[in-house]
Amino acid sequence: MPYFVRTILVTGSEDEVGPARREHLSHLADLAAAGKIRAAGAFARGDGYLEIFEARDLFEAEAIARTSPLVILGLGTWMLREWEELPL
């Protein structure tokens, strides 16, 4: 199954984003429980997230990417790319 990377850059004010951050972390926990997440983390400056997850294809990946509360509420911009791990 292919991997996809979603980056979210937070664009809302902290007052708006605070509750949505908690919901976003819950969203990630749900993806992890479903076995979809390979890696996830927050940017050190606190202005966004990067997640690597599995999906059948780009259509499923985009559906997953759009389910973050930060995306739904328009509190962040996002980008989605298919990702291939390098054999190092």
Secondary structure, 3 states (H helix, E strand, C coil): CCEEEEEEEECCCHHHHHHHHHHHHHHHHHHHHCCCEEEEEECCCCCEEEEEEECCCHHHHHHHHCCCHHHHCCCEEEEEEEECCCCC
